Structures are given as C-alpha cells and as structure tokens.
Amino acid sequence: MFRLLRWLPLLLLLPPPGSPEPPGLAPLSAGAPPQAPDLLYADGLRAYAAGAWAPAVALLREALRSRAAVGRARRDCGARCAAEPGAALPALLPASPGPDSGPGAARGAWEPLLLRAALRRAECLTQCGARRLGPGGAARLRVGSALQDAFRRREPYNYLQRAYYQLKKLDLAAAAAHTFFVANPMHLQMREDMAKYRRMSGVRPQSFRDLETPPYWAAYDTGLELLGQQEAALALPWLEEALQESLAQVESCRAGCEGPEEQEEEEEEEGTGSQGGLYEAIAGHWIGVLQCRQRCVGDTATRPGRSVPVPDFLPSQLRRLHEAHAQVGNLSQAVENVLSVLLFYPEDEAARKALDQYRAQLGEPRAGLGPREDIQRFVLRSLGEKRQLYYAVEHLGASFKDPDLWTPAAFIPEALREKLREDREKRPWDHEPPQPKPLTHWKDVLLLEGVTLTQDAGQLNGSERVVLDGLLTPAECGVLLQLAKDAAESGARSGYQGRRSPHTPHERFEGLTVLKAAQLARAGAVGSQGAQLLLEVSERVRSLTQAYFSPDRPLHLSFTHLVCRSAVEGGQAQRMDLSHPVHADNCVLDPDSGECWREPPAYTYRDYSGLLYLNDDFQGGDLFFTEPNALTVTAQVRPRCGRLVAFSSGVENPHGVWAVTRGRRCTLALWHTWAPEHREQEWTEAKELLQEPEKEEGEEMPSRDPAPEPPSHRLQRVQDKAGKPPRVREEL
C-alpha cells in the first residue's frame, strides 16, 4: 500500500490509456524541482520487476527528465556566475614582485584576489543551484559513476520499451527501442525486438525515432550528404549549424565537469585526489576538472553507439566549411574558416595553399579578416589548459591522455614524447591495413598440399582474398558433417545456447568448438575420428593461410568453430533478411560513412579469416563481398566440399551470407591472429585431451565447457541507496 501511495502522484501525471503522447519524453511535472535521478531510477526498476508497468514508465521518464534538468541547471548557473563581476576570476595575475618584495608580498599579491573570487563564485553557484534545483542544489542530486554509465548507455530506454509494449503503446515502445539500439547497435536481443516491432501493424516507420541523439549529428550528416551531391549552397546552413551545435555541446560538457559526482569519478580513475594540504587539494581537484574538460571534444565527436570519436572533428568541419564557401563564391567566409583550420594545424600545406588561392581571388587585403572568434577562443583556452596539464604531468605525477591530434609538440614534455613514440611503434598492424605479399613460393606450397588456386584477389574484385579448392576429400567432408550431426543430436550447443540463429529467426544454428568436440569424443557421444580430423583440418587451413598471406610473420589460430545453419521449414516465405548480415571481422562496420571502427565489441586482434565449406546440397547460403557501404556486391562464392575462402579480416573485406532457404549449410569457420597472446588455448587443450589414454570404466570425466556464448543481454542490476532490484528478462 505504501508503495502504491508513492507512485500515485506520478500515476496521475500519465495520460489516460489510448490518448496520444507527445514525442520524446515530455516533462511530467513542469516547473517543479527535479527529484534525485538515482532514487527515481531504482524505484522505476522495482516497479518494472513487479510488473507495475505504468508506474515504471512514470518513474523512468522522471529519472531521465531529472538528470537532464540537473545538467541544464549546472550549465546555466555556471555561465551566469562566470559573468558576475564580483565572482569573475582574475584574468591575469599581477606582475612578478620587485627586488624589494619578499615572498610574503608575492603571496599576498594574488591570493586575496583569487580566493575572494572563488568564494564569491561558490556563493553564486550555491544560490543559483538552490533556486533551480531546490535546497542542496546539485550536491543533493549527485549520481554515482555506475548509474552515470547506465544513463550514458541509455539503459532506461531498454526498460521503457518493454513497459510501453505491455501498456500497448507500440509507437512509444518502438521509439524507446530505437533510442536504445542507436547507442547499442550490437545488442542482439534489441535487434530482434526491433524486427518484431517493424512487423506489427500499429507501428509506423516514423515511430523509430531517436529521442536522445544531439541534433548536431543530424545537421552534420545532412551537410555531408548535400556536399556529396555537389549542393554546396544547400549544405552550408547545415554545416554551420553542426559546428555551432558541436561547440555548444562542448560547453555543456565542460560545465558538467565541475559537478561533484564527475569529480569523484575522475579522482578514482586518474589518481588526482587530495594529497592532504590546501594547495595539493586545490591542484588535485583542478587537474581533474581540466582532464574532464579536455575529454569533452572527444565525447562530442563520438557518435552514439561508438567508443571512438570522429578524428579531428572540429578541424574537419572547418575544412568542409571553407571548401563549401569557396564553391559558392563566399571568399571572405572561406578565408575565415581556412584561417581557423590553421589555428589547429599551422603547417597544413593544403590549408595554406587554399588560403593563398582565396586571397589571390579577393585581390587587395581586407582589414579585420581573420579566424573565427569562436574557434580562436576555443583553441586559446584549450592550449592554456593543456599547458597546465602537461606541467602537472611533468612535476606533480598526474596522468593525462591528450585526446587531440593537433596539440603542438612543444607543449608535450620530452620524456612523454618519447613514450608516445614507443606506443605508436608497438604492433603497427593494429592501425595499418595488411599489404599484399609477394607469392613467389606459393606454387610450391600448392603442389605440396595438393590444393588448387581457384580465384585470386583480382578475380574476386578486391584485395587480400582468395578461393582455394581441394583442402578436403569428399570422405573427409562426410566425416566432419557426421561429427556436426552427432554433436547436435547429443544436445551440444557449444557455440550458442539457443536453437535459433543469432542473426535471423528463419534459420536454426548449431555450433561446435574443437574442445567440445574432444570432450564429446572422450565421452563416446561422437566419433574420435571426426574430432581428430577437426583439429588436423584447422591446422591445415592455418598453414595455407600463412603461406599465402603472411609468409614472413607467423599466424596463430585464434578461434575454430564448426557451424551449421538450417532453413526453418515454413518460415521462408517472403524472406528479406540475410543468413549473416554484412560485417567485417575485426572492426565495427559503419556503412553510412564507409568507416570500420577497430574497437570492441569487434575482435580487433583477428587478422585473417577462413571459411572451409563441407557441403553444397542446400539452397542459398552463398558468401558475398561488398564495398564498405555494405550494399555494392563485388564478388560471390558458392560453397562446395573442400573449398576454402580466406581473406584479411578488416574493412577491405566486408562480407555477408545470403539466406539459407532450404537445407543445411555446414562450414568450418576459422580466424587467425598475429598476436601470440590471442592464440586459441582450446585447440591445445583439445589436442591434449584426445591424446590422453582412455579413462577406466566408472571413472568420471572432468566437466569442462568453456565454449564461447553470445554476450548476455540481460538488463544490469542497478545499485542505489535502497538496494538491488532483481534481474529481469527483456524479451518481447
């Protein structure tokens, strides 16, 4: 009863069933001071776990609104108090004291100015926060780092989509699902839920809208698209809006760096906490604030769902702006923007050449034509902060990872410069695409192995890809097919737990790792011949892949997986999806930009991939390569027994699999790495297990099944002052 009374005020704010709701998350109690976001969120999760869908929606929405309100209040109060005359920090410290001045005079010259201004600024911020946020201000509404991460990952929308679905509000459920999916594009359960929503009659295409992504990304993408269509005049307003909104987002982020919860997190992460004294404490807090502020450009340049920012985000926008202005004849604006680029990169040859060209076209020099004021302020302020941070690194033992590529080398201490050079020299293949290797000795390898070269990279319209035939005899294919069948009948699901394919509901998936095959063979569930052949064949593929692509550097098996995909009978009508969507194996492919982000959840250490086919008695299931846009097919390969398709694992080889619409397709999938630390340990364990003598009757085998499973997509527990809610399911 008490809980229902707590939820009653928020329930009254919900619209009646069936009434239209505004898009997005409209304030539930406009004008009222926000409540603590962490407590609201915890209450919302408890309501969700209890199946109280309407209170859960109200509480989760209010948690999102409160968090946004706290951020706005902190930003507005920071800007207002910085403009207060009495609270403004001294712009310049007094000149150095004269020879007759003692150290006391030096200290007294600036301490009163600085500390008095800091006290007045604190008073202003406290009063402003109390007016905007209620008694206690932002300090009362602080949120811990774990919950901050949950909000950044958009976890509340994961719960909201389920609650809206239960309330039959499909339009809002689709919007919440889409909002979460934008920031979590590898979330398989949400991908399935999105597909279900698209099939529902009550959900319109416009329902799939993003309620969180800052508007500058839409302006940025629109401007780039129009530039690509040679529509510079139409692109200019969008590009200018993107730049202005990007700068505003940076300012909003910087304002949040002064908050207590962010500072607590930074002290723990960066090791910049108080060291006991007044000045040490001030310096430690200030260093943490500066570190946070410097990261704001990277945060702004990181698209939702990505963990790596767009490189040189602001300079690249300025480059596009000056080029677009030049195309439409706005030479003065072109000069302003190219001069702004040169603030970041004074020695940029292309920018200098463009500047000379614009000035020649303008004719006589024009007074007052310089870099943009907003960019000039940004660069000068950023450089001042970097100078302080690098001083702290050199003299106070602080840590600082500079997010910018344009920082002048003179700002970086020499010892740190050397370390940065060493870091760049480590494993250069992580950052450079593989280069074609000479194949002078490849013919000898083919003759020794009895393998034929069917298609090389040129015939496959790409680079670092090949088709080889003859790696297996029909009899060997039969043995491995029987191994996969016996393992499936024994109940083994060593690759994935469910029976459905992780990529499509129209196919069933069976997976078998080398260690699981060895364990089943030892238990008598499958033939030992098949398990032994699986090991031998994987090594055969590895040696051929190394001989063809990497003769000068050893390749190691990273993962070996025998997989079969079977078409679901009766589930193939009007099928439009793929058996395996287009992807790259060591990076997250972004078809819109053509970029591939070498970052988790991708297996970034994979360098070469191989697919060894076991059969062709099925319909569909061909492998195809595409351009990085994931649309333009460049080559297609039909599976057959003993055929190996091998290729480098990066952005140069996006690939997918056409739908298997009839029958069962079995393949041995292998990935290789140059990094010995990522060598497949299960392969060695399986080999040792198959070589061990048989156990005596009655002696139990150790139960080991470390086979990989898809990442868990259950919703995370959220800890707060009131405890931990139970873990709940999230499927529709």
Secondary structure, DSSP 8 states (H G I E B T S, - for coil): -HHHHHHHHHHHHS--TT----SS---SSTTS----HHHHHHHHHHHHHTT-HHHHHHHHHHHHHHHHHHHHHHHHHHHHHHT-GGG---SS------TT--HHHHHHHHHHHHHHHHHHHHHHHHHHHHHHH-TTHHHHT---HHHHHHHHTTHHHHHHHHHHHHTT-HHHHHHHHHHHHHH-TT-HHHHHHHHHHHH-TT--GGG---SSS-HHHHHHHHHHHHHHTT-HHHHHHHHHHHHHHHHHHHHHHHHHTTSHHHHHHHHHHHT----SSHHHHHHHHHHHHHHHHHHHHHHHTS-TT-SS--TTHHHHHHHHHHHHHHHHT-HHHHHHHHHHHHHH-TT-HHHHHHHHHHHHHH-S--TT--S-HHHHHHHHHHHHHHHHHHHHHHHH--------S---GGGS-HHHHHHHHHHHHS-GGGTS-------TTHHHHHHHHT-EEEE-TTTTTSSSEEEEE-SS-HHHHHHHHHHHHHHHHTT--SS-SSSB-SS-TTEEEEEEEHHHHHHHHHHTSS-HHHHHHHHHHHHHHHHHHHHHH-TTS--EEEEEEEEEEEE-TT--TT--S-SEEEE-SSSEEETTTTEEE--TTS-TT--EEEEEE----SEE--EEEE-TTS-SEEEEE---TT-EEEEESSTT--EEE--EEESEEEEEEEEEES-GGG--HHHHHHHHHHHS----TT---------------S-----BTTB---------
